[in-house]
């Protein structure tokens, strides 16, 4: 199964119409990857669907980089008892 990092990058690539190779953990969703506010909300929804979790939207939208998103989603999965090793 894909890692959290791979899954976050895959969803990000899909929503922002980029290739996964273009996305780095240090990238800022808006400044580096060009996400607009509508796309940011779509990313939150897609991450929730991908991982089977519910995120606090304000907290999720405050996440600025891909690496921080990976950490945030990992923590939410742990809190909600979602098995990431699957």
N, C-alpha and C positions, 0 to 999 in steps of 0.2 A: 504494500500500500504506500501511496505517496506520503511524504512528510508534510507537516504543517506548512513549512516554508514553500514546498512545491505546490501545494494546494492554494495557498494565498497568492502566489505568483500566477498560477493558472487562472484563477478567478479575476485577478487584477488585469491580466492580459486580455481576457475575454471582454470585460466591461469597458476597458479603455482602448480596445482595438490595437493592442501592441503585441509584439512577440515576447514570450517569456524570457528570452535571452537579453532583452532590453531592460529588464527590471532588476534592480539591485536593492539589497536590504537598506542601503543608506538613502534611497530615493524618497523624496517627499512626494506624496500623492498629487498635490496641486502644483507645486513649483517645478518639479522634475518630470512628472508623468502627465501633467496637463488635465487632471481631474477637475471637473466643474462640480458645483454643489449638487446638482441632480445626480451626477455620476457617483459622488461620494455616498449619497443615500442608497443608490443602487448597489454599490460595493458592500455596504453594511448588510443589506437584504440578501445579497448573494453569498456572503460569508456565513450568515445565519443558516441559509439553506444548505450550503456545502458541508458545514460542520454539525448541523442539527442542534443549534444553540439559539438562545435569545440573548441579545446584547442590549445594554442600555444605550439608546441611540446617541444621547449627548456625549457619553464617554467614548463611544466608538467613533463618532465624528471628530472628536478631539485628537484622535491618533493621527499623527502627521506622516510617519515614514513606514515603509514596508516592514522593516525590522521590528518596529514597535507594534505594528499590527500582528505580526507573528507571535510576539510575546503576549499581547493582549488576548488574542484568540486562544492561545494555549492555556492561559490562566482561566478564561471563561469556561473552556471545556473541562478543566479540572474541577472548578467550582460546581459545574452542572453534572459532573459524573460522566462525561462523554469520553469513551475510550478512543484515544488517538492512535493506539498501536494496531487496532483492528486487523 
